[in-house]
Structure formats: structure tokens, C-alpha cells
Amino acid sequence: MELSRARIDSLGEAIKSGDLNDVDQSVFSYLRSQWAELGNEISNRLILEFGNDNFGVSLRLKNLETIRSKLLRTTLRLSSLRDVVGARIVVNDGLILQNESVLRSVALFGDYAVKIIDRREFPSFGYRAVHVEVRHGLYLGEIQIRTPLQHEWARSMESLARLVGRDVRYGGEPVVDTYSPVVRNLLLNSYRDLVELGRRIELSEVGVLNDTAELFEGLTTINSLVIEIERKVR
């Protein structure tokens, strides 16, 4: 199937409207297969490169509803969504190893068009990582490269977002109206604590603070509490 950027963006508009006809469904299935193929290539190269480094390497492909949510939430077009297919590397140390891994990832895809997006320099509502955008023709993928602290913070925010709404990950307010007063306060306090821990992680990374163990302990406490609340209210 021959696709153009215009056709992909037209499909994106249909996805946003929620009104996909049979042709749109066929195009989306093909497009998803191309994303999956790109994702497998990214993942295979990363595993070969980092397999002996004891890093965590994973791959995920967004589903239709998740893609639709992002298109509705942003001004991006479908052809420019770089995280529909993405791999993640969690290095086993701090910024120096993260920077080295970014350079190794860029070199690994020298035959592709690559771009570095540094979410440490420009955090996204507390989220910190380095992303490497990988483009192969019309198709985009990304590699997220995180330190253990960055990963634990992101994992905690993801857990919290399941209970208070995904928009909290993008600067939205927690939605807690349906919970009891006790649970509501626990969730709001967890959110505030997580925001503060994100600020402290940033200070730790630039050398202002040296409290890695305390930060991990705080993140673990929040994550355990959120998981326990989720278990009781679901």
C-alpha cells in the first residue's frame, strides 16, 4: 500500500472524529503493521547493542484509542507522532551513563534520520528523560532513555494517573471527586509529593542535592500507596 504524509494525516482526522470507514480501517491496519516493523527493528538493534549492559530494554505500540487521545490533546498530526511506537532503555546508573547511551543509540541508527529531544533540559510537567527520534521514510519511532530515578518517577506518575486521570501527566489537575474524603486526601497528597520529588530529582541531577537514596524511598512509598489504593477501590 502506497501512503503519503497527507493520507496519514487524513486518517488522523478520521481517528480524532471517531468515524473510521472501512478504507480508513484498512489504512490504519497497514500503518500499524509498518510501525510494528519499525519498532521491531529498533528493539532488535537496541538489544544487540545493550544486551550485555544489564539495562532494561522494552518496546510498546500505542493502540487506536491512545493515539486518538493524543491527537485530541495536542495539535500534532498523525504523521508527526513520534511515540506511537517506542522503545525504552533504563540504564543502571546516572547522567554520565545516560549521556553515553544516548550517543550509542544515535550511532546505532546512523542509517536513519535521528533527532535528540532532551527532557532534562526541557522537562514535560516533571517528566525527565532523553528521547531519540528515529525516522524511516514516513514512519517515526522513539527511544526513551532514562536513569533509574527518572524511570521510577515516571512509573509512579503513571500509576497515579490511572486513579486521578491521565491528564495529570500533562499538567492537568487530579480528578478525585468520586473518592471518599480519606482516599481523596491520600491521592492529592501523593500527587503533591510526586511533583516535589520531581523538582528534587532535577536539583539532584544538577548537583545541588545529593539525596538519591531518599528520593528512591519517597518514590517507592508513593508507588506502594497508590497501588494499595487502586487494589481497594477497583
Contacts in CASP RR format, 6 or more apart in sequence:
PFRMAT RR
TARGET T0000
AUTHOR 0000-0000-0000
METHOD contacts of the structure
MODEL  1
MELSRARIDSLGEAIKSGDLNDVDQSVFSYLRSQWAELGNEISNRLILEF
GNDNFGVSLRLKNLETIRSKLLRTTLRLSSLRDVVGARIVVNDGLILQNE
SVLRSVALFGDYAVKIIDRREFPSFGYRAVHVEVRHGLYLGEIQIRTPLQ
HEWARSMESLARLVGRDVRYGGEPVVDTYSPVVRNLLLNSYRDLVELGRR
IELSEVGVLNDTAELFEGLTTINSLVIEIERKVR
1 27 0 8 1.000
1 30 0 8 1.000
3 27 0 8 1.000
3 30 0 8 1.000
3 31 0 8 1.000
3 138 0 8 1.000
4 138 0 8 1.000
5 79 0 8 1.000
5 138 0 8 1.000
7 27 0 8 1.000
8 31 0 8 1.000
8 77 0 8 1.000
8 78 0 8 1.000
8 79 0 8 1.000
8 138 0 8 1.000
9 77 0 8 1.000
9 78 0 8 1.000
9 79 0 8 1.000
11 20 0 8 1.000
11 24 0 8 1.000
11 27 0 8 1.000
11 28 0 8 1.000
11 31 0 8 1.000
11 78 0 8 1.000
12 71 0 8 1.000
12 77 0 8 1.000
12 78 0 8 1.000
14 20 0 8 1.000
14 21 0 8 1.000
14 24 0 8 1.000
15 24 0 8 1.000
15 28 0 8 1.000
15 64 0 8 1.000
15 67 0 8 1.000
15 68 0 8 1.000
15 71 0 8 1.000
15 78 0 8 1.000
16 68 0 8 1.000
16 71 0 8 1.000
16 72 0 8 1.000
18 68 0 8 1.000
20 28 0 8 1.000
28 64 0 8 1.000
32 61 0 8 1.000
34 138 0 8 1.000
34 139 0 8 1.000
35 61 0 8 1.000
35 84 0 8 1.000
35 85 0 8 1.000
35 139 0 8 1.000
35 141 0 8 1.000
36 61 0 8 1.000
36 85 0 8 1.000
38 85 0 8 1.000
38 134 0 8 1.000
38 136 0 8 1.000
38 139 0 8 1.000
38 141 0 8 1.000
39 59 0 8 1.000
39 61 0 8 1.000
39 85 0 8 1.000
39 86 0 8 1.000
39 87 0 8 1.000
39 141 0 8 1.000
40 59 0 8 1.000
41 136 0 8 1.000
42 59 0 8 1.000
42 85 0 8 1.000
42 86 0 8 1.000
42 87 0 8 1.000
42 109 0 8 1.000
42 134 0 8 1.000
42 141 0 8 1.000
42 143 0 8 1.000
43 57 0 8 1.000
43 59 0 8 1.000
43 87 0 8 1.000
45 108 0 8 1.000
45 109 0 8 1.000
46 57 0 8 1.000
46 87 0 8 1.000
46 89 0 8 1.000
46 105 0 8 1.000
46 108 0 8 1.000
46 143 0 8 1.000
47 57 0 8 1.000
49 104 0 8 1.000
49 105 0 8 1.000
49 108 0 8 1.000
50 56 0 8 1.000
50 57 0 8 1.000
50 89 0 8 1.000
50 101 0 8 1.000
50 104 0 8 1.000
51 57 0 8 1.000
53 91 0 8 1.000
53 92 0 8 1.000
54 92 0 8 1.000
55 89 0 8 1.000
55 90 0 8 1.000
55 91 0 8 1.000
55 92 0 8 1.000
55 101 0 8 1.000
56 88 0 8 1.000
56 89 0 8 1.000
56 90 0 8 1.000
57 87 0 8 1.000
57 88 0 8 1.000
57 89 0 8 1.000
58 87 0 8 1.000
58 88 0 8 1.000
59 85 0 8 1.000
59 86 0 8 1.000
59 87 0 8 1.000
59 88 0 8 1.000
60 85 0 8 1.000
60 86 0 8 1.000
60 88 0 8 1.000
61 84 0 8 1.000
61 85 0 8 1.000
61 86 0 8 1.000
62 70 0 8 1.000
62 83 0 8 1.000
62 84 0 8 1.000
62 85 0 8 1.000
67 78 0 8 1.000
67 81 0 8 1.000
67 84 0 8 1.000
69 166 0 8 1.000
70 76 0 8 1.000
70 81 0 8 1.000
70 83 0 8 1.000
71 77 0 8 1.000
71 78 0 8 1.000
71 81 0 8 1.000
73 167 0 8 1.000
73 170 0 8 1.000
79 138 0 8 1.000
79 140 0 8 1.000
80 140 0 8 1.000
81 140 0 8 1.000
82 131 0 8 1.000
82 133 0 8 1.000
82 140 0 8 1.000
82 141 0 8 1.000
82 142 0 8 1.000
83 131 0 8 1.000
83 141 0 8 1.000
83 142 0 8 1.000
84 140 0 8 1.000
84 141 0 8 1.000
85 139 0 8 1.000
85 140 0 8 1.000
85 141 0 8 1.000
85 142 0 8 1.000
86 141 0 8 1.000
86 142 0 8 1.000
86 143 0 8 1.000
86 144 0 8 1.000
87 142 0 8 1.000
87 143 0 8 1.000
87 144 0 8 1.000
88 143 0 8 1.000
88 144 0 8 1.000
88 145 0 8 1.000
88 146 0 8 1.000
89 101 0 8 1.000
89 105 0 8 1.000
89 143 0 8 1.000
89 144 0 8 1.000
89 145 0 8 1.000
89 146 0 8 1.000
90 146 0 8 1.000
90 147 0 8 1.000
90 148 0 8 1.000
90 151 0 8 1.000
91 97 0 8 1.000
91 98 0 8 1.000
91 101 0 8 1.000
91 145 0 8 1.000
91 146 0 8 1.000
91 147 0 8 1.000
91 148 0 8 1.000
92 148 0 8 1.000
93 147 0 8 1.000
93 148 0 8 1.000
94 147 0 8 1.000
94 148 0 8 1.000
94 149 0 8 1.000
95 120 0 8 1.000
95 147 0 8 1.000
95 205 0 8 1.000
97 147 0 8 1.000
98 130 0 8 1.000
98 145 0 8 1.000
98 146 0 8 1.000
98 147 0 8 1.000
99 130 0 8 1.000
101 145 0 8 1.000
102 116 0 8 1.000
102 130 0 8 1.000
102 132 0 8 1.000
102 145 0 8 1.000
105 132 0 8 1.000
105 143 0 8 1.000
105 145 0 8 1.000
106 114 0 8 1.000
106 116 0 8 1.000
106 132 0 8 1.000
109 132 0 8 1.000
109 134 0 8 1.000
112 134 0 8 1.000
112 135 0 8 1.000
112 136 0 8 1.000
113 134 0 8 1.000
113 135 0 8 1.000
113 136 0 8 1.000
113 137 0 8 1.000
114 132 0 8 1.000
114 133 0 8 1.000
114 134 0 8 1.000
114 135 0 8 1.000
115 132 0 8 1.000
115 133 0 8 1.000
115 135 0 8 1.000
116 130 0 8 1.000
116 131 0 8 1.000
116 132 0 8 1.000
116 133 0 8 1.000
117 130 0 8 1.000
117 131 0 8 1.000
117 132 0 8 1.000
117 133 0 8 1.000
117 142 0 8 1.000
118 130 0 8 1.000
118 131 0 8 1.000
119 127 0 8 1.000
119 128 0 8 1.000
119 129 0 8 1.000
119 130 0 8 1.000
119 131 0 8 1.000
120 128 0 8 1.000
120 129 0 8 1.000
120 130 0 8 1.000
120 202 0 8 1.000
120 205 0 8 1.000
123 202 0 8 1.000
124 170 0 8 1.000
125 169 0 8 1.000
125 170 0 8 1.000
125 171 0 8 1.000
126 153 0 8 1.000
126 157 0 8 1.000
126 195 0 8 1.000
126 198 0 8 1.000
126 199 0 8 1.000
126 202 0 8 1.000
127 153 0 8 1.000
127 154 0 8 1.000
127 157 0 8 1.000
127 169 0 8 1.000
128 146 0 8 1.000
128 150 0 8 1.000
128 153 0 8 1.000
128 198 0 8 1.000
128 201 0 8 1.000
128 202 0 8 1.000
128 205 0 8 1.000
129 144 0 8 1.000
129 145 0 8 1.000
129 146 0 8 1.000
129 150 0 8 1.000
129 154 0 8 1.000
130 144 0 8 1.000
130 145 0 8 1.000
130 146 0 8 1.000
131 142 0 8 1.000
131 143 0 8 1.000
131 144 0 8 1.000
131 145 0 8 1.000
132 142 0 8 1.000
132 143 0 8 1.000
132 145 0 8 1.000
133 140 0 8 1.000
133 141 0 8 1.000
133 142 0 8 1.000
134 140 0 8 1.000
134 141 0 8 1.000
134 142 0 8 1.000
134 143 0 8 1.000
135 141 0 8 1.000
146 154 0 8 1.000
148 216 0 8 1.000
149 201 0 8 1.000
149 204 0 8 1.000
149 212 0 8 1.000
149 215 0 8 1.000
149 216 0 8 1.000
149 219 0 8 1.000
150 201 0 8 1.000
152 216 0 8 1.000
152 219 0 8 1.000
152 220 0 8 1.000
152 223 0 8 1.000
153 194 0 8 1.000
153 197 0 8 1.000
153 198 0 8 1.000
153 201 0 8 1.000
153 219 0 8 1.000
155 223 0 8 1.000
156 194 0 8 1.000
156 219 0 8 1.000
156 222 0 8 1.000
156 223 0 8 1.000
156 226 0 8 1.000
157 168 0 8 1.000
157 169 0 8 1.000
157 194 0 8 1.000
158 169 0 8 1.000
159 223 0 8 1.000
159 226 0 8 1.000
159 227 0 8 1.000
159 230 0 8 1.000
160 168 0 8 1.000
160 174 0 8 1.000
160 187 0 8 1.000
160 190 0 8 1.000
160 191 0 8 1.000
160 194 0 8 1.000
160 222 0 8 1.000
160 226 0 8 1.000
161 168 0 8 1.000
161 169 0 8 1.000
162 230 0 8 1.000
163 187 0 8 1.000
163 226 0 8 1.000
163 229 0 8 1.000
163 230 0 8 1.000
163 233 0 8 1.000
164 174 0 8 1.000
164 175 0 8 1.000
164 176 0 8 1.000
164 187 0 8 1.000
164 191 0 8 1.000
165 174 0 8 1.000
165 175 0 8 1.000
167 173 0 8 1.000
167 175 0 8 1.000
168 174 0 8 1.000
168 175 0 8 1.000
168 191 0 8 1.000
174 187 0 8 1.000
174 188 0 8 1.000
174 191 0 8 1.000
176 183 0 8 1.000
176 184 0 8 1.000
176 187 0 8 1.000
176 188 0 8 1.000
177 184 0 8 1.000
179 187 0 8 1.000
179 233 0 8 1.000
183 229 0 8 1.000
183 233 0 8 1.000
186 225 0 8 1.000
186 229 0 8 1.000
187 226 0 8 1.000
187 229 0 8 1.000
190 222 0 8 1.000
190 225 0 8 1.000
190 226 0 8 1.000
193 218 0 8 1.000
193 222 0 8 1.000
194 219 0 8 1.000
194 222 0 8 1.000
197 215 0 8 1.000
197 218 0 8 1.000
197 219 0 8 1.000
197 222 0 8 1.000
200 209 0 8 1.000
200 211 0 8 1.000
200 215 0 8 1.000
201 215 0 8 1.000
203 209 0 8 1.000
204 210 0 8 1.000
204 211 0 8 1.000
204 212 0 8 1.000
204 215 0 8 1.000
END
